[in-house]
Amino acid sequence: MTTVTADAGIAPPNPAGDAGARPAMDGNAMVIISGPDGRIREVSEKFLHATGYRREELLGMIAERLYADEGGVLRAEIRETTGQGRIWSGAPQVRAADGHLLGTRCVIVPVLEPDGRSRRNVALHLELTGARLTQMEHMIASAFNKMREAVYVVDPATQYLCFMNDFALHEQGWCLGEIGTRTMADTDYHAEKQVIDDLFRMVESDGKGSALFQSDHGARTCEAQAYAITTETGHHRILLLLRDISLQAKAERDRKELLAVITHELRTPLTSIKGALELLKAGAVGALSEQANSLVTIAANNSERMLGLIRDILDMEEIGQDSFEIESEPVDLSALVRNAIEAHRGYGAHLGVSFIDGGTAPGVFVLAEPVRLAQVLSNLLSNAAKVTAPGGTIEIWASREAGCGVIYVRDHGPGIPPQLRDKLFSRFTKSEAPNRSRVSGSGLGLSIVKTIVEKLDGEISFSTETGKGTTFRVALPSL
């Protein structure tokens, strides 16, 4: 019988789906392809040769761990940018197998599914040396010319345009010969000159900037991003990307309207309905017949399930926002585990299962937000209870491992079906295990858990074995 571990079970790239990346893989660039979870799926021979790694060392590794990245700032920036379907570019230092650092220019291109979800990220690197730099400039220009958004490179000293991609030239109706003789003021964005000037000032002070604005040109909602770059000759330039997000902006407005309907038009009456049903069950209007009591119980349970789904949807909405902030503080994992077991004792009794401490090490502290971390454990424990047969136990414990505080939750249920393992943390993924029919969930819980853990700068993974159970592992920065 085979044990499948999420950390190790990396599926190879789909040959058809990766067709767009193959020319880069076969070329002279240092290329990494990573999946939606950030783990490396494929790496070019050129990258292996330049860095000294063996392929098996890199497959399954979080891609950003290869970069010199103090405090995880670079990783957060890459995740935020590519997670929104935008191209990230920069000059990260790549850590070679022997520990030395390679200076690179890098472009990371997100490849999306038709529904907007991430399929993979393709990262192209080139060392900042001699001819390789020139090659990288041509490669970046080629990549920009394939983009469906306008790209401009501006000389901040003269305001003249040094580069425009094909999309920008077509949008303006210009030819290549006009580059170098025009400024941003000559473009159709002249009405937004103040916005772009403010954006350039951000770049001068912080090295980058972003803005949203309504463009008079075509009555569009546009997103602008700008970055400070330096040419091989040492000249300073500003890279400006302008993207029409009118459709996304409309979708965002529609989504907020839907959430308002869910909150005000569904949750409030459902709460009242559930309260009335509970009063009926309690005999507020007299004793009910056995048949009537059964019907009221079914209605009350379904009301609670619907309210749970609404809570999960609103929770997912809250934590998924870029503005959502985590206020971390030292958390004692032994106290957290103890409180979680006590808080779920009644829930376990209702399902006929018990929660036990599997051997928590004392004195392990992590930096996290206590309420959100408790929410993570609550979700993992309730999921474990749902898949555990009556009379079974769920173990939870914490330990210190390699500078991290690690929490484990182990059930002895049927294991995660093979067809769900790759999408377990996706929204609305639900197990069809037989004993799940006793308690229904929204299918959002693990997606919420993963989002919270990542907001806490942690990682979540799992190992599972058919017929024997599943163990979830949450690793967080320790103190």
N, C-alpha and C positions, 0 to 999 in steps of 0.2 A: 504493500500500500504506500502510495507516494504522498509526502507532505509538501504542500504548496505554500511558499512564503511570498508575500507581496513584494518584499524588498528585492527578491531574487528573480521573481517570475517576470522577466522583461520580454515582451513579445517582439520579434523582429519587425522591422518596418514593412508595411504592405508595399510590395513592388509597384503596384499600380498607383497607390496613393502617394508614393514617394518619387514618382516619375519626375516631378519638377525639380527635385533636389539632386537627381543623379548627375546632371552635367557638372555641378559644383563638386560632387563627391569624386568624380572621375578626373577633375582638373588639378590645378596646382595649389589649391587653397587648403587651409587647415579648417576642416568642417566638422561640426558636431550636430547631430540630430537628436533632439530630446522630445519626450512625450509630454502630454498635458500635466503629468505629475512632476515634471522637471528632471526626470531621470534619463540618462543617456541611452538611446536606442541604437545609434550607429555613429561611427567615427571614421574619418578618412585616414588612409595610409599616411598621407602627408602630416596629419596631426600627430600620429603615433611616432613617426620618424623625428619630428621636431621636438617632441616632449619626452621621448624615451619610455612612454608607457607601453604596456601590453594591452591588447584590445580587451581581454577579459578583466583587466583591472578597472577599466572605465565603464563598461556596460553595466547599467543599473545605478551608477553613481549620480548624485545630484549635480547637474552640470555646473552650477555656479560655484561649487566647492573647488573648482580648478583655478578660480581667480583669487588673487590677493585682495582680500575684502575685509578691512577692519570694521567690526561692528555690524556686518551684514548689510551695509548701506547699499552697496552695488546690487546685491541680490534682490533687495526690496524694490529698487528702481527698475531692474529688468523685469521682475514679476509683474509690477504694476503696469509697465508700458506694454509688454507683450500680452498681458492678460486682457487688455482693452483692445487687442487686435492691431496695435501700432508697432511699427518697426523701431527697434532700439539700436543706437549706434554709440560707440565710445572707444576708449583705448585702454582696456583692462590688461593687467599683467597676468599672464598665465603661469601657474606654478608647475614646473616640469617634474618628472619623476625623481630626479636627484635633488629637488628642492630649490634650484635656481629659478629666477623669474624671467619670462620672455615678454618683452614689450610688443604689443599687438595693436592693430586697428581691427575693430570688430563690428559687424552688422548682424543683428539677430532678427530674422524675419518670421513672424507668426503665420502659420498656415491654419486656416479655420475650416470647420465643417460648414455645410450649407446653413445650419441653424445658428451659426455664430460661435459655437463652442470650439475650444482649441483642439486641433488635431495633433500638431507638433510644432516645435520651433527649430528653425534651421539657422545655426550660428556659423558665420564665415569669418575666419581670422587670417591675418597675414602679419608676419613679423615686420617691425619698423626698421628695415635695413635695406639700403640700396635699391636694386631693381625690384625687390619684392614690394616696396612701397609704391612704386609706379604701377606695378601690376595690380595692387590693391585699389589704387585710385580708379583704374579702368574697370575693375570688378564692381566697385561701389557705384560708379556711374551707370554701368550696365544694370545693376540691381535697381537703382533709382528709376531708370527708364522703363522698367517693368511695373512700377507702382501705379496705382490708380488714384494718386493724390499728387498735388503740386509740390515740387521740391525746388527751392531756390537757394543759391549760395551767394551771400552778399559781402562785399568788402566794406567793413564798418567805417573805414577812414574816408572812402570816396562815395559810398552808398551805391556804387555800380554793381550790377549783377555779374557774377563770375561764372555761374552755371545755372541752367534750368533743365529739368528733365523733360522728356517728350510730352508728358501729360500737361505740364505747365506751359510749354510752347504751344500746344494745341489749344489750350484754354484761352491763351492770350491772342492766338492767331498770328504768332511771330515765327520767324525762321531762325536758324542757328546763328546767322550772321549778326543778328541784333543783340545777342548776348554780349555784354561788355560795353554797349553803348546806351543801355537802359538802366533805370533804377526802379525800385519798388513803386515809386510815385507814378511811373509810367504805366503800371499794370492796372487791371480793373479793380484792384484793391485800394485805389487812391483815396476812396471815401473813408477807408478804415486806417488811414495813415497814423492817427493818434494811437490806435491800439497797437499797431506794429512798432511804432516808435517806443511805446512803453515796454513792449516785449523785448526790444533790443537793449533797452536800459537794464532790464532784468538780467539779460545775458552778460552784460558788462560787469554787473555786480556779483552774480551767482553762477555764471557759466551756463545757465539754461533758464528757460521760462516757458509758460504756456498760457493760453487765453482762449476764451470762447467769445464769439461776437456774431452779430447779425450782419451779413454782407448785403449791401445795396445791389451788388452784382448778382442778379437772379434771385433775390430775396431768399438767401440761403442762411442756414445756421452753419457756421464754420468753426473748426477747431484749429488753433495755431500752436505749433511747438517750435522752439528755437534753441539752438545749442552753439556754444563756442567751439570752434575747431581750429587746428593749426596745420598748415600745409607743410610738405616736406622741406620747403625753403624757409620755414619759420614765420610765414605770414599768417596773421589772424583773420579768420573769416567767421561768418554767422551762417549756420545751416538752418533754413526755415522750411517747415513742412506745413502746408495748408490743406485741410481735409474737409470736405463737405459732409457734415453729419446731420443733415436735415431729417433723414429717415430715422436715424437713431434718436434724435431729439424728440421727434413725434412719438416714437415707441416709448421713450421714457415718460412722456406726458401721459400716454395711454396707460402705462404700467402704474403710475401714481394714482390715476383715477380709479383703476381697478382695485388697488389696495385700499383706497378710501371707501369704495363700495363694500369690500370684504370687512373692513373694520366697523363701519357704521350701519350697514344694511344687513349684515349677516351675524356678526358676533353678538350684537346687542339683543336681537330677538332670540337667538339660540340660547343665550344665557338665561333669558326669562323662561323659555320653554323648558330648559333643563331644571330650573328652580321649581317650576310648577310640577314637573314629573316627580321630583324628589319629595315634594309635599304630598303628592298622591301616594307614593310608596310608603311614606311615614304615617299614613292614615289620617291626614288632616281633614278629609271629608268622609271619614268612615272606613271600615274594613273593606278591602277589595277581594273579589273572588280570586281563586287560584289562577284562572285564565286571564283575568284582567291584570293581576299583579305581574304575570309573565309578560304581557304586552307592554305594560308600563316600564318594566325593567329593560326590555329590548329597546324601547324608544329612548330611555335615559342613557343607555350605553352608546347608542348611535349619536345622541346629542353630544356626549362627552368626546367621542371620536372626532366629530366635526369641529368642535371647539379646539381640540388638540391640533388638528390640521391647520386651522386658522392661526393658532399661536405659532406653529412652526413656520408658516409662510411669512408672518410678520417678523419673526425672529431672523429668518434668513435674509429678509429685506434689510433689517437693521444692521446686521454684522457684515453684510456684503457691500455696504456703502464705503467709498473711499474716505469719507469724513468720520467713519466709526473709529473711535480711539479706545485703546486698552490702557488702563491705569494700573500698572503692575506694582506689586509689593512682595516682600518675602512671604512665602507660604510653606508651612511645615507639612510635608507629605504624610507623615504618620498621623497627624491630627486630621488631615483631609480624608485619608482612608477610613479612619475610625468614624468620622462624622457621616461619610457616605454610606457606610454599612448600617449605621443606626437609622439614617433617614430612609433607607429602602427596606427596612425590616418588615414593615407592614405590607408593602407592595409584594415582597417575596412571599409572605404568609398567604396573601390572596391567591398567588399562583402555585403555592405549595413548594417553593424552593427557598434556599437559605443562602446568605452571603457570609463568607468567612475571610479573615485576613490570612493571606498565604505566606506571610513572613516578611512584613515591612521592616526595613532597616531604620533604626532611629537616627535623628539628627540630619535628615536630608531635607534641604530647603531649596526651593526654586523661586525664580522671579516670575510672578504671574498675577492675574487678577483673580482673587479667590472665588467670586461669584461665577465667573465664566468657566473657571477650571472645575468647579463643582458641577456646573451644567454639563461639561464634557463627561465627567464620571457618571452622572445621573443617566445620561443617554446610553453610555456603554453598559452600565449595569442593568438598565431596564431592557435593552436589547438582549443581553445575555439571559435574563430571566424568561423572556418570551420564547427562546429557543431551547430552554432546558426543561426536561420532563419533570413532572411532579416528583418530589422526593430528592431531587438533585441539588447540587451546590454550585455556587459561582465564587471563584477566588479572585481577590484583588490584593495587590501588594505593591510596594514601592521600594526602589533601591537606587544607589548611586552607581553610574556606569560612565566611564570615560568623560568626566566633567559634566555629566548631565544627570538630572533627576528623572528617573524613569518609572512610570506607572504601568502595571500590567493588569488586565482583566481577562480571566480565562473562564470559558464555559465548557461544559461537557455535552454539548448538543450534537446535532447531525453534521456540523461543519458547513462551510459556505459552498453552495453549488458552483461547479466550475464555470458555468455561464455567467455568474454574477461577480466573479473575482476581479475582473479588470475594470468593472464599473461600479464597484461597491460604494465608493464615495460620491457617486453622481446623484443628482436629485431624483427623487421618486423611484429609487431602486429598492425593491422589497423582496425578501426571501419568500419562497413558496414551501418552506419546511412544513411538514404536517402539523406540528404543534404550534405553529404560528397562528393557526386559525382561532386559538383561544383569545388572543389579543391582537388587535389590528393597529398598525402604525401608519404614519403619513408617507414614509419613504424619504423623508427629508433629514432625519436625525443625524446620520453619519456625515452627510454633506455639511450640516451645521457644525458638527464636531471638528471636521477637518479644517473648516474655515477658521474656527476659534483657535485651534492649535497653531495654525500657521500665523495668525495674528499675534500669538504669544511667542513667535520665533521658534516654535517647536516642530516636531515631525511625528506623524502617526503612521503605523504600519500594522500588519497582521500576519499571522501564520495560521493555517487551517489544515485539518485532516478529516477527510470524509468519515463519518461515523464516530469520530472521537472528540470533535469540538474545535473551538477557535480561541486564539489568544490575541488580544489587541495590545499594542505597545505605544505609549505616549512618552516621548522624550522631550524634556524642556531644559533650558539653560539653568544650571544649578549655581548656588551661591557658595 
